[in-house]
Amino acid sequence: MLFRRIAIVVSLVLAGGVALLWGRSYAVGDRYRWVRIEDAPSGRFVMNSGGLATGIGGIRFVYETVDSTDPNVIERTRRRLDGISRWAPPGYRTIEPPRYPMRDTSNDSVLASLGFHFDHWSNSSPTTHQRQLTVTVPFWAIFLALTGYPLGRYVAGVVRRQREDRLALGLCPRCGMPLNEALMRCPGCDRPIPRPNSAENALSSAGEARSAV
């Protein structure tokens, strides 16, 4: 029970933060980019970079890695990073007016029309390993995913209380048809009628049997 409550609270807090970013994305676009480069004495070059971008109801995550000992690949990667840093330096910045963070706008699939985009590219050779991952997700999908569990728990609780109230009033917990104790099945939905005291009676009978022994 405690775990469920903690999960609900965490989900609602995260959903609130997503809702704030969702609304903010229509006014200003947030960008955060980081780059880490390692030059080993052996001539090995390792570059890891990534970034987050928001805008007009969506968020994009980009991750790229290059691990190479090829001087040509290393030089091309350095030049490309210098070119990107001129218009998108590492760190945090904002963009006005914002735009939806999807690079490939030529995709006319159903998921793309809803704001989803996934792209993965990799290249391996004896001297070079490269990989790039790009994921774009609309904020409404993240919001629904975070609120799904709390909403599901709330609906399940409402349905359970409704069934318990109907049963206490002598009604079928499923369809609400009036019942009497002689019936074994509901005349409305033809389903077995649950007996609320059957479990308690079974437990009391078992307790009496153990006491008698």
BAKOL-999519 format. One line per 3 residues: for each residue y, x, z of C-alpha. Coordinates in steps of 0.001 Angstrom, whole numbers, m for minus. Layout:
residues N
Y:X:Z; ...
END
This chain:
residues 213
0:0:0; 2414:2825:865; 1652:4605:m2410
2374:1418:m4354; 5714:960:m2634; 6686:4573:m3272
5668:4240:m6929; 7762:1079:m7302; 10825:2678:m5687
10551:5826:m7804; 10080:3776:m10982; 13128:1631:m10235
15302:4659:m9401; 14300:6396:m12634; 14846:3176:m14588
18346:2940:m13117; 19116:6491:m14221; 17789:5765:m17707
19936:2636:m17873; 23043:4684:m17033; 22241:7281:m19714
21461:4464:m22124; 24895:2939:m21676; 26628:6329:m21719
24949:7290:m25006; 27030:4692:m26869; 30282:6302:m25682
29472:10003:m25783; 26545:12176:m26873; 25157:14704:m24396
23648:17969:m25587; 21831:20653:m23604; 20281:23723:m25255
18604:26781:m23804; 17281:29992:m25354; 15176:32732:m23800
14398:35967:m25656; 12033:38723:m24537; 11946:42087:m26304
8911:44092:m25237; 8914:47906:m25585; 5889:47617:m27874
8022:45836:m30469; 6824:42365:m29578; 9481:39663:m29867
9113:36368:m27959; 11622:33555:m28295; 11482:30205:m26498
14159:27597:m27034; 14556:23914:m26385; 17082:21197:m26021
17864:17608:m25169; 20231:15365:m27093; 21325:11775:m26479
23291:9358:m28608; 23550:5649:m29523; 20590:4501:m27448
18167:7381:m28002; 17132:10780:m26697; 15597:13756:m28509
13579:16668:m27136; 13127:19859:m29180; 11001:22869:m28305
10444:25988:m30420; 8599:29221:m29791; 8256:32402:m31865
5932:35240:m30896; 5945:38049:m33462; 5686:41755:m34073
6774:41447:m37724; 10249:43047:m38146; 11157:40652:m40980
10320:37562:m38946; 12187:38945:m35950; 15292:39633:m38034
15219:36165:m39643; 14805:34526:m36263; 17733:36448:m34793
19994:35525:m37721; 18987:31894:m37461; 19691:31832:m33730
23118:33406:m34301; 23923:30771:m36902; 22823:27908:m34624
24762:29334:m31675; 28018:29187:m33630; 27997:25378:m33755
25574:24658:m30886; 25870:27374:m28223; 23369:27375:m25352
24352:25252:m22377; 25738:21769:m21946; 28273:20069:m24179
29279:16603:m25349; 29778:15125:m28807; 32177:12355:m29755
31550:10081:m31501; 27840:10067:m30678; 25094:9659:m33272
21441:8769:m32972; 19464:11995:m32367; 17016:11755:m35259
16961:14540:m37830; 14689:12971:m40450; 16430:9775:m41556
14384:9426:m44751; 11319:8135:m42904; 11040:4372:m43475
7973:3701:m41292; 7880:941:m38696; 8113:3397:m35779
11063:5176:m37379; 12886:1863:m37848; 12428:1260:m34109
13910:4675:m33293; 10750:6744:m32750; 10214:10119:m34369
7611:12836:m33877; 7355:16101:m35751; 5137:19095:m35045
5041:22288:m37064; 3118:25492:m36470; 2381:28706:m38331
36:31491:m37342; m684:34880:m38829; m2064:38166:m37499
1467:39234:m36476; 3335:35967:m35914; 2838:32691:m34077
5456:29974:m34526; 5558:26402:m33263; 8152:23665:m33201
7983:20215:m31615; 10517:17413:m31979; 10274:14030:m30256
12837:11215:m30447; 12459:8090:m28304; 14829:5128:m27854
16022:4512:m24329; 14751:933:m24343; 11166:2201:m24663
11594:4545:m21685; 13221:1752:m19669; 10363:m652:m20405
7769:1986:m19520; 9426:2659:m16150; 9924:m997:m15247
6472:m2093:m16441; 4664:m1281:m13185; 7215:m2877:m10781
7487:m5935:m13016; 3707:m6214:m13274; 3325:m6000:m9492
5995:m8673:m9023; 4389:m11070:m11520; 942:m10503:m9994
2360:m11277:m6539; 4009:m14479:m7749; 782:m15641:m9414
m1274:m14800:m6321; 1090:m16694:m3995; 1087:m19664:m6356
m2704:m19784:m6333; m2808:m19523:m2548; m229:m22309:m2140
m2092:m24618:m4519; m5376:m23992:m2752; m3784:m24709:638
m2472:m28047:m710; m5908:m29062:m1990; m5097:m28321:m5629
m6914:m26249:m8218; m5355:m22768:m8081; m5564:m22501:m11877
m4496:m25852:m13318; m3122:m27719:m10273; m5575:m30653:m10466
m6113:m32477:m7119; m9472:m31558:m5571; m11724:m32781:m2823
m14274:m30915:m743; m17244:m32573:m2464; m16421:m31010:m5825
m17879:m27669:m6805; m15977:m27380:m10089; m12470:m28460:m11059
m12440:m31669:m13141; m9419:m30363:m15066; m10401:m26830:m16134
m14138:m26991:m15241; m14016:m23752:m13324; m15658:m23050:m9960
m13452:m23942:m7028; m12832:m20948:m4728; m13349:m21651:m1069
m10686:m19838:992; m12760:m19874:4182; m16064:m18848:2629
m15484:m15139:3214; m14319:m15750:6795; m17355:m17907:7521
m19682:m15254:6112; m18094:m12585:8277; m18276:m14742:11421
m21919:m15592:10712; m22769:m11932:10318; m20980:m11154:13564
m22902:m13850:15424; m26181:m12560:14025; m25466:m9036:15228
m24475:m10363:18675; m27697:m12288:18945; m29726:m9183:18173
END
